[in-house]
Amino acid sequence: MSKPVVAIVGRPNVGKSTLFNALAGEKISIVKDTPGVTRDRIYADVTWLDKEFTLIDTGGIEPDSKDVILSQMRDQAQIAIDTADVIIFITDVRQGLVDADSKVADMLRRSKKPVILTVNKVDSFEKFMPDVYEFYNLGIGDPHPVSASSRLGIGDLLDEVIAEFPEHTGEIEEDTRPRIAIVGKPNVGKSSIINRLLGENRVIVSDIAGTTRDAIDTEIVHNGQEYIFIDTAGLRRKSKIKEDLERYSIIRTVTAVERADVVLMVIDAVEGVTEQDAKIAGIAHDRGKGVIIVVNKWDAIEKNDKTMKEYEGKVRQILSYMPYAEIMYVSAVTGQRLPKLFDMIDMVIQNQTLRIGTGVLNEIMMEAVAMQQPPSDKGKRLKLYYITQVAVKPPTFVIFVNDKALMHFSYTRYLENKIREAFGFKGTSLKFIIRERKEKDQ
């Protein structure tokens, strides 16, 4: 099941980023040295008690004028309403209740989404509690006093947040239909691809980037198998600055990718792979999803016998951190190769759920160790004792070693390549967990 999504909304200088970092702790999801993976702290994976969720920061507001602040806050609130299961609405006890708070509270109330009203900068409960009560006037439930900078009241706030998570019913659990998120920049043809697969114009398509209003789930049946396509085109038309649109698209992508088994990363063949494509693909990679890179508008490219190979070289170079991703060249306009997408999706799902026996894995590992000695440091050599697969989606392996510090990233990559040589695993990332086991434990 996908993780619930929690969004933070609030005015400038009320402490949104401080609260985001306090809730996320050190576990900011994409602050890794993976090329192309966004380093914006737009979202983080958070665990509280036994509940995991994705926390999103709906964005900073630059205070030019009160009108601009209010319109940008409304945009933020709308992002939260569209994408989140629970909304944290943050206010400031020192500034008190202001008009913009009331107007945004009206929107949030009408959304029928659970809203946790949070009053920040309450550094002393004794001193500020009388001021906290003023926020009951917003009419969206009890105000929860916190101090994000001092981390006061954070645990109680998280208890309130997870209490609002939707309960997964048995019916939802049994839905085994493959879920396919179709992601990419605006105007690369995501909706056109879905329309072509559907054979009808069910999703709004226009030449203006970002005209699809919300992420839409579309059921498509192919050869008797049902697939759920999640269209993330969800950028509203706005004459807003590019960063806001980009932030919005990344938030939409995160929430869609979270729910998907396989991600179709759609790229405009004419434009080629861009930095934002790399960011969006990085989200799918980071979450261990199956990935197919779909190069759309292939009919618009002048070709010779080397075109496809040269194009693939460029794609692989920019998305070098996901060499396992499959690539398909299609045209939503002519329908070229689109029916083959389903075969590719089926293959990737099969690889995402592939399980390898422990005996076979250990044979491969021992052979790999014999061919290339493990690294050593200061006279101590890495020893690999045992490997076993512990999960699927993505296939996850635990390797027991004598010293974790000696297990260099490049050697893990070497073992991954050996496993891929044996079993393929095309279209899916593999996850490796290194565990230490002292020699006397053997």
C-alpha positions in Angstrom: 0.0 0.0 0.0 1.2 3.5 -0.6 2.1 5.7 2.3 -0.2 8.5 3.4 0.8 12.1 2.4 0.9 14.9 4.9 1.2 18.5 3.6 2.3 21.7 5.5 0.6 24.9 4.7 1.1 28.4 6.2 2.0 32.1 5.8 5.6 33.4 5.5 7.8 33.3 8.6 5.5 31.1 10.7 8.1 28.4 10.7 7.0 26.0 8.0 10.6 24.9 7.1 11.6 24.6 10.8 8.6 22.4 11.4 9.3 20.4 8.3 12.9 19.7 9.4 11.8 19.0 13.0 9.3 16.4 11.8 11.6 15.0 9.1 14.6 14.9 11.5 17.7 13.8 9.6 15.6 11.6 7.3 15.3 14.1 4.4 14.6 11.7 1.6 16.5 12.9 -1.4 19.7 14.4 -0.1 21.8 11.8 -1.7 24.9 11.9 -3.9 22.9 10.3 -6.8 23.3 12.4 -9.9 20.0 14.0 -11.1 18.1 13.4 -7.9 16.6 16.6 -6.6 18.1 18.1 -3.5 15.2 20.4 -2.9 13.7 19.6 0.5 10.2 19.4 -0.9 9.4 16.1 0.7 10.7 13.6 3.2 9.9 10.1 4.4 8.9 10.2 8.1 8.2 7.3 10.5 6.3 7.9 13.8 5.6 4.9 16.0 5.0 2.2 13.4 3.4 4.5 10.8 5.3 5.7 7.7 4.2 8.7 5.7 5.5 11.2 3.1 5.7 14.8 4.4 5.5 17.6 1.8 6.3 21.2 2.1 4.0 23.2 -0.1 6.5 25.9 -0.6 7.8 29.3 0.4 5.9 32.5 -0.2 7.8 35.7 -1.1 5.9 38.5 0.7 5.5 41.3 -1.9 2.2 42.4 -0.8 -0.8 41.1 1.2 -2.7 40.3 -2.0 0.2 38.2 -3.4 0.6 36.4 -0.1 -3.0 35.5 0.1 -3.2 34.3 -3.5 0.0 32.2 -3.1 -1.3 30.8 0.2 -4.5 29.7 -1.6 -2.3 28.0 -4.3 -0.5 26.2 -1.5 -3.7 25.2 0.2 -5.0 23.9 -3.1 -1.9 21.7 -3.6 -2.4 20.3 -0.1 -6.1 19.7 -0.7 -5.3 17.9 -4.0 -2.5 15.7 -2.9 -2.6 15.2 0.9 -4.4 12.8 3.2 -3.8 15.1 6.1 -3.0 18.8 6.2 -0.9 20.6 8.9 -2.0 24.2 8.9 0.7 26.2 10.7 0.1 29.6 12.4 2.2 31.9 14.6 1.2 32.6 18.2 3.3 35.8 18.3 1.8 37.3 15.2 -1.7 36.2 16.3 -4.6 35.4 14.1 -4.6 37.3 10.8 -7.0 37.7 7.9 -5.0 35.4 5.6 -5.2 32.6 8.1 -9.0 32.9 8.2 -9.3 32.9 4.4 -7.1 29.8 4.0 -9.0 28.1 6.9 -12.2 28.6 4.9 -10.7 26.7 1.9 -9.4 23.9 4.1 -12.7 23.5 5.9 -14.6 23.2 2.7 -12.1 20.5 1.4 -13.4 18.0 4.0 -9.8 16.8 4.4 -8.5 16.3 8.0 -6.7 19.5 9.1 -4.4 19.7 12.1 -4.3 23.3 13.3 -0.8 24.0 14.6 0.2 27.1 16.5 3.9 27.5 16.3 6.5 29.5 18.4 4.9 28.4 21.7 8.2 28.3 23.5 6.5 28.3 26.9 3.1 26.7 27.3 2.4 28.6 30.5 3.1 32.0 29.0 1.4 31.5 25.5 -1.6 29.2 26.1 -4.1 32.1 26.5 -3.0 33.3 23.1 -3.3 29.9 21.6 -7.0 29.8 22.4 -7.6 32.7 20.0 -7.1 30.2 17.1 -10.3 28.4 18.0 -11.9 31.3 16.1 -10.8 29.6 12.8 -13.4 26.9 13.3 -11.2 24.0 12.1 -10.8 22.2 15.4 -8.4 22.3 18.4 -5.2 24.3 18.0 -2.1 22.3 18.8 0.7 24.3 20.4 4.2 23.5 19.3 7.7 25.1 19.2 9.3 23.8 16.0 12.7 25.3 16.9 12.7 23.8 20.4 10.9 20.7 19.3 8.2 21.1 21.9 4.9 19.4 21.3 6.2 17.6 18.2 5.3 14.1 19.5 1.7 15.2 20.4 1.4 16.8 16.9 2.5 13.6 15.2 0.1 11.5 17.3 -2.7 13.8 16.0 -1.5 13.4 12.4 -1.3 9.6 12.3 -4.7 9.3 14.1 -6.2 10.9 10.9 -4.6 8.4 8.5 -7.2 6.5 6.4 -7.7 3.0 7.5 -7.0 0.5 4.7 -10.0 -1.7 4.1 -9.7 -5.3 3.0 -11.2 -4.4 -0.3 -8.4 -2.0 -1.1 -5.7 -4.5 0.0 -7.1 -7.1 -2.5 -6.8 -4.7 -5.5 -3.9 -6.4 -7.3 -4.3 -4.6 -10.6 -1.0 -3.1 -11.7 -0.7 0.6 -11.1 1.2 2.7 -13.6 2.1 6.3 -12.9 2.7 8.3 -16.0 5.1 11.2 -15.1 7.1 13.8 -16.9 7.3 17.5 -17.5 4.2 19.4 -18.8 3.3 19.1 -22.5 5.4 16.0 -23.2 2.3 14.0 -24.1 1.3 12.1 -21.0 -2.4 12.6 -21.4 -2.2 12.0 -25.1 -0.6 8.6 -24.5 -3.4 7.6 -22.1 -6.0 8.8 -24.5 -4.4 6.7 -27.3 -4.3 3.6 -25.1 -7.9 4.2 -24.1 -9.0 5.0 -27.6 -11.1 7.9 -26.4 -10.5 11.5 -25.3 -11.1 11.0 -21.6 -8.3 13.3 -20.3 -8.3 17.0 -21.3 -5.5 17.6 -23.8 -4.4 21.0 -25.1 -1.3 22.6 -26.5 -1.0 24.7 -23.4 1.4 23.2 -21.0 -0.3 22.1 -17.8 -3.9 22.0 -18.8 -4.8 18.7 -17.1 -6.3 19.7 -13.8 -5.9 16.8 -11.4 -4.2 13.5 -11.2 -6.7 11.1 -12.7 -6.9 7.3 -12.3 -7.9 5.7 -15.5 -8.7 2.0 -15.9 -7.5 0.4 -19.2 -8.1 -3.2 -20.2 -5.6 -4.9 -22.5 -5.9 -8.6 -23.5 -8.2 -9.1 -20.5 -5.8 -7.6 -18.0 -6.9 -4.5 -16.1 -4.3 -1.7 -15.5 -4.8 1.5 -13.5 -3.0 4.4 -15.1 -2.3 7.4 -12.8 -1.9 10.6 -14.8 0.2 13.2 -13.0 -0.3 16.0 -15.5 -1.9 17.8 -12.6 -0.3 21.2 -13.3 -2.9 24.0 -13.1 -2.5 26.8 -15.7 -1.0 29.7 -13.8 1.0 32.7 -14.8 3.2 31.9 -11.9 6.9 31.7 -11.6 8.6 28.6 -13.0 9.9 27.4 -9.7 6.4 27.2 -8.2 5.2 25.2 -11.2 8.2 22.9 -10.9 7.6 22.4 -7.2 4.0 21.6 -7.8 4.8 19.1 -10.5 7.4 17.4 -8.2 4.9 17.2 -5.3 2.3 15.6 -7.7 4.9 13.2 -9.0 5.9 12.1 -5.5 2.4 11.3 -4.5 1.6 9.4 -7.8 4.9 7.5 -7.8 4.2 6.5 -4.2 1.0 4.7 -5.3 2.5 3.1 -8.4 4.1 -0.3 -9.2 5.7 0.9 -12.5 6.5 4.5 -13.5 6.4 5.6 -17.2 8.8 8.5 -17.5 7.7 10.4 -20.6 10.3 12.4 -22.4 9.8 14.7 -25.4 11.9 13.2 -28.2 12.5 16.6 -29.8 13.5 18.4 -26.6 15.6 15.5 -25.3 16.3 14.7 -21.6 16.4 17.8 -19.4 17.5 18.5 -15.9 13.9 18.4 -14.7 13.4 15.0 -16.4 16.4 13.8 -14.4 14.8 15.1 -11.1 11.5 13.4 -11.8 13.1 10.1 -12.8 15.2 10.3 -9.6 12.0 10.3 -7.5 11.0 6.9 -9.1 14.5 5.6 -8.7 14.7 6.7 -5.0 11.5 4.9 -4.2 12.5 1.6 -5.9 9.8 1.5 -8.5 9.9 -0.2 -11.9 10.9 2.4 -14.5 10.2 2.6 -18.3 11.6 5.7 -20.1 9.0 6.5 -22.8 10.4 8.7 -25.5 7.3 10.3 -27.1 7.0 12.3 -30.4 9.4 9.8 -32.0 7.6 10.4 -35.3 8.9 14.1 -35.2 12.6 13.0 -35.3 14.5 12.7 -38.6 16.1 9.3 -38.5 18.9 7.3 -40.0 20.2 3.9 -39.0 22.2 5.3 -36.1 19.5 7.6 -34.6 18.1 5.3 -32.0 21.5 4.1 -30.7 22.8 7.7 -30.4 19.6 8.9 -28.7 19.8 6.0 -26.2 23.4 7.0 -25.4 22.4 10.5 -24.5 19.5 9.3 -22.3 21.7 6.8 -20.5 24.4 9.4 -19.9 22.0 11.9 -18.2 20.1 9.1 -16.3 23.3 7.2 -15.5 22.1 6.4 -12.0 19.3 4.1 -13.4 21.0 1.9 -16.1 18.3 -0.7 -15.5 15.5 1.4 -16.8 13.9 0.2 -20.1 13.6 2.6 -23.0 10.7 2.7 -25.5 10.3 5.0 -28.5 6.6 5.8 -29.2 4.3 8.4 -30.8 1.0 9.2 -29.1 -0.1 10.9 -32.4 0.5 7.9 -34.7 0.1 5.2 -32.0 3.6 3.8 -33.0 4.7 1.0 -30.6 2.2 2.0 -27.9 0.5 -1.5 -27.7 3.9 -2.9 -26.9 4.0 -0.8 -23.7 1.8 -3.3 -22.0 4.3 -6.2 -22.7 7.0 -4.0 -21.3 4.9 -3.1 -18.2 4.2 -6.8 -17.6 7.9 -7.7 -17.9 8.9 -5.0 -15.4 6.2 -6.0 -12.9 7.4 -9.6 -13.2 11.0 -8.5 -12.4 9.8 -6.3 -9.6 8.3 -9.3 -7.9 10.9 -11.9 -8.8 12.3 -14.0 -5.9 15.7 -15.8 -6.1 16.5 -18.8 -4.0 19.1 -18.3 -1.2 21.3 -21.2 -2.5 21.5 -19.8 -6.0 22.3 -16.3 -4.7 25.1 -17.6 -2.5 26.6 -19.5 -5.5 26.6 -16.3 -7.5 28.1 -14.3 -4.6 30.9 -16.8 -4.0 31.7 -17.0 -7.8 31.9 -13.1 -7.9 34.2 -13.1 -4.8 36.5 -15.6 -6.5 36.7 -13.5 -9.6 37.3 -10.2 -7.8 38.7 -10.0 -4.4 36.7 -7.9 -1.9 38.4 -4.6 -0.8 40.7 -4.3 2.2 41.7 -1.5 4.4 44.8 -1.3 6.8 45.4 -5.0 6.3 41.8 -6.0 7.1 39.9 -7.6 4.3 36.1 -7.6 3.7 34.6 -11.0 4.2 31.2 -11.8 2.7 29.4 -14.6 4.6 25.9 -14.9 3.3 23.3 -13.3 1.0 19.5 -13.7 1.0 16.5 -12.0 -0.6 14.1 -10.5 2.0 11.6 -8.5 -0.1 10.2 -7.6 -3.5 9.0 -4.3 -5.1 11.9 -3.6 -5.3 13.8 -6.9 -4.9 15.8 -6.4 -1.7 18.8 -8.4 -0.6 20.6 -8.6 2.8 24.4 -9.3 2.7 26.1 -10.4 5.9 29.7 -9.2 6.2 32.5 -9.0 8.8 32.8 -5.2 8.6 30.2 -2.8 7.1 32.8 -0.1 6.7 34.8 -2.2 4.2 31.8 -2.8 2.0 32.5 -0.1 -0.6 29.7 1.2 -2.8 31.6 0.0 -5.9 31.8 -3.6 -4.6 28.0 -3.6 -3.9 27.5 -2.4 -7.5 29.8 -5.2 -8.7 27.7 -7.8 -6.9 24.5 -6.1 -8.3 25.8 -6.4 -11.8 26.6 -10.1 -11.3 23.0 -10.8 -10.0 21.6 -8.8 -13.0 23.8 -10.9 -15.4 22.2 -14.0 -14.0 18.6 -12.9 -13.6 18.1 -9.7 -15.7 15.9 -7.7 -13.4 15.3 -5.3 -16.3 13.3 -2.2 -15.5 13.7 -2.4 -11.7 16.2 -1.1 -9.2 17.7 -3.5 -6.6 18.1 -2.7 -3.0 21.0 -4.0 -0.9 21.2 -3.9 2.9 24.6 -4.6 4.5 24.6 -6.3 7.9 27.6 -6.9 10.1 28.2 -10.2 11.7 31.3 -10.8 13.8 33.4 -13.8 13.0 32.6 -15.4 16.4 28.9 -15.3 15.4 29.5 -17.7 12.5 
